[in-house]
Amino acid sequence: MQQGLERGDLLRVIKQTLKKIQKGCTAEETADMLEVDQSVIEQIYQIAAEFAPDYNENQICEALLKK
């Protein structure tokens, strides 16, 4: 993640994003609500889809950091 998010911040954003995913929000809506770059949210959405329906914040975080 070149966007400068620290691991703790990234985990917080992932947790918030997962809540928005479960509520049916789009990546654009989520980025706007959380005031996070849309490209970051889109990456979280893509990776989270691989872990659905049992979302694991730590595994998603690790997958994002490897990108």
C-alpha positions in Angstrom: 0.0 0.0 0.0 1.7 3.1 -1.2 -1.1 5.3 0.1 0.7 5.7 3.4 -1.7 3.9 5.7 0.0 2.3 8.7 -1.1 -1.2 9.5 -3.3 -0.1 12.4 -5.0 2.5 10.2 -5.4 0.0 7.5 -7.1 -2.5 9.8 -9.4 0.2 11.0 -10.3 1.1 7.4 -10.8 -2.6 6.5 -13.1 -3.1 9.5 -15.2 -0.1 8.5 -15.2 -1.1 4.9 -16.4 -4.6 5.7 -19.4 -3.1 7.6 -20.2 -1.0 4.5 -19.9 -4.1 2.2 -22.3 -6.0 4.4 -24.8 -3.1 4.2 -24.6 -3.1 0.4 -22.7 0.1 -0.1 -20.7 0.7 -3.3 -16.9 1.3 -3.1 -17.6 4.9 -4.2 -20.1 5.5 -1.4 -17.8 3.8 1.1 -14.8 5.9 0.1 -16.9 9.1 0.4 -18.3 8.1 3.8 -14.9 7.1 5.2 -13.0 9.9 3.5 -10.4 7.4 2.1 -9.1 7.3 -1.4 -11.4 5.3 -3.6 -8.6 3.2 -5.1 -7.8 1.9 -1.6 -11.5 1.0 -0.9 -11.7 -0.7 -4.3 -8.7 -2.9 -3.5 -10.3 -3.8 -0.2 -13.6 -4.7 -1.9 -11.7 -6.9 -4.4 -9.7 -8.7 -1.8 -12.6 -9.0 0.6 -14.7 -10.8 -2.1 -12.1 -13.6 -2.0 -12.7 -14.0 1.7 -16.5 -13.8 1.7 -18.6 -14.6 3.5 -16.2 -15.2 6.4 -14.3 -11.9 6.3 -11.0 -11.9 8.2 -9.6 -8.4 8.7 -6.1 -9.7 9.3 -6.0 -11.9 6.2 -7.4 -9.1 4.1 -4.8 -6.7 5.5 -1.9 -9.2 4.8 -3.2 -9.6 1.2 -3.3 -5.8 0.7 0.2 -5.3 2.1 1.5 -7.9 -0.4 0.1 -6.0 -3.3 
